[in-house]
Amino acid sequence: MSRKQQLLGLVGRLKLYLGLAALLAVGIAVSPVAADGTNVFLSPDNLADVLRQVSNNGILAVGMTMVILIAGIDLSVGTVMALGSTLTAMLLTLRGWSTAAYVTVPTCALVVGSATGAAVWRLSTKWRAARVVTALMAGLLAGGLAVAWLAPQTSTGFSVLAVLVAVPCVTLLLGTLSGLIIAKGRLQPFIVTLAMMIAALGSARLIAGKDHSVYQVYIGPDGATPAFQLLRARIGGILPVPGFVFLLCVAIASFALRNLRFGRYLYAIGGNEEAARLSGINVERIKTATYAISGLLAGLTGVLYCAQYRQGKPDAGTGMELDAIAAVVIGGTSLMGGRGSVVGTLVGVFIFGLLNNILQLRNVDYNVQLVFKGVIIIAAVLLQEGRLGEWFRHLFRGHRPAHR
Amino acid sequence: MGLGCGKKSPEARWRIAFSQCTTTEPWRVLFNARLRAEAAKHPEVKLIIADAQDKTANQVAQMENFIRQRVDAILISPKESAGLTDVVAQAYDAGIPVIVLDRGVNTDKYTCFIGADNMEIGRAAGEYAVELLGGKGRAKGNIVEIWGGMGSTPAQERHAGFQHVIDNEPGIKTVVGRQDGDWKQDRAYNIMETALKAHPKIDLVYAHNDPMAFGAYLAAQDAGRAQQIKFIGIDGIPEEGCKWVAEGILAGTFLYPTPGEEGLRVALKVLRGEKVPKRITLPTARITKANVAQFLPAAQ
């Protein structure tokens, strides 16, 4: 490989970050300066805010990346997230435990714990590390079970651990349901997840409207129990917990996509489903699992949403599926499936978040913000697709731009 | 709904139909609840409530439905004026009394309009803000205004009324440009979180509804600055704004009364042949810690 080719390869790998870098530079340049001369945009506090503000969209986008990789789409993530937030607020403000709660929560934990454990075990013959992770997960869930069982807070509703287990369990089941219908029923993911989107909104409104005359469940300004408040705390005073969870999701998903068989299968299915089937991949199972993961992440986001904003809100997620899809596509994942990465999605999510932050720090009028966002989305995609470079080369050397 | 039979039971002499534009917002939920409660006081009334799910087309269809069924009176709270003007006029021309609630239509062909004056409410909020910041002519401070849906007339009027008062106070500065909180607590939280970073001194937050004022409070609380800032909201729903005023979270809120009860009473007057005014404006009220007790759920 010549030096020039090497250089071009490097540029190719870096172009994903070009948009982000440009945005950072602009942010630093136009940021207001605080009284003590520090750059407000660059202050750790502000960057931590950005990380927190993007984390909800980010976690949803991680699940969405996997779904889009198999050439699918999950329109239900927003409303399922909102259902999760409503369920969380309901459970936290519930007075006293019912027998049903005692039975449901541990059962959910047990089912999901064993299912996850079995899945990771099966899909990871090559990776001993994954087996260790399985053992850890099983242990964690067992611990969660024990706490949920032994230490319920009878006066103030569910314990935090119980909520953290129960809510993602419910949404995981919803995701599994969508996945099963799509995989076994051979139906369009668009229509199945659209149906789930509508049904989830209805369910959330049903449970929110039941005992409350307003369609919100507030958990109070202090945010339920001290343990629940930890979900919006800052680790070491700087790293917000939701942001940490988001980065953790990115790390796990990225590892899975690169190194686990499950991840390679996603690319194979997205590239050519029939070929994947013929080469012995259990396409139905992988597809179902992918939608299940998306549902699980949506539920987790719902719990974090409730902790941050102290409310469960049925219509909070309306439109969030589009934000998640936008982040995935800006991050370079193809809507046709088979090509893309979670790290790209991370970049896409941050392009949105940083832009929001810059415009707001500059007090830019909201309507102008919307115009800026449209422009930046197109610019970012052009940069990442490398079309700008190709067009320039074409201009100067007369090469035809390659079409993908 | 048992409408097909066309017979009226002896006690329910009048079928009054209500087309509500949406039921997911807390204010609309309260609106319906109070309307139902008022209807329960009149055994001669059979109340039918239809929910248009925030879509103009649905609401037009409901109105046409009511006209075909020849109900005795129609209440409508339109999603928007333009798309619903025709059908309101149709109902009126068909000889059915039409009471328009909360948002108006672009025609004279209706029986009565009942609503609150958002401009006036904005002005009242502005006057309270001036009081909180030092009084008329002497008020000083930095204000953050968080808008409701930027395209909606309530937000525009709540802003205009407020701005009208603030304009006379050179000491007051609005430090954040137009920011759309879309009536939502989480959006307001994020706007405030960033505003707190950009502006070391914020004295007052004016949000176009109570959940947004609450969201801004939460952001300030998380940043450790809630005690230095006063929060003003609008709507005064017992379970939201009033509760937060009682808890000392909001400095005040302004009642945006639901027009349903009055609407039903006016409809009954029309049916009994009494004369009613063409327009009824419901008064607002300033709700602060001093008088919040009478607005709380227990007092309702």
Interface residues (C-beta under 8 A of the other chain):
Chain A: P32 A34 A35 V40 S43 D45 N46 D49 Q53 R205 G209 H212 S213 V214 Y215 Q216 Y218 P221 R232 Y305 Q308 Y309 R310 Q311 K313 P314 D315 A316 N357 Q360 L361 N363 V364 D365 Y366 N367
Chain B: T24 E25 P26 V29 L30 A33 W147 M150 V175 V176 G177 R178 Q179 D180 K184 Q185 D186 Y189 N190 I191 E193 T194 A195 K197 A198 P200 P211 F214 G215 Y217 L218 Q221 D222 I237 E239 E240 E247 I249
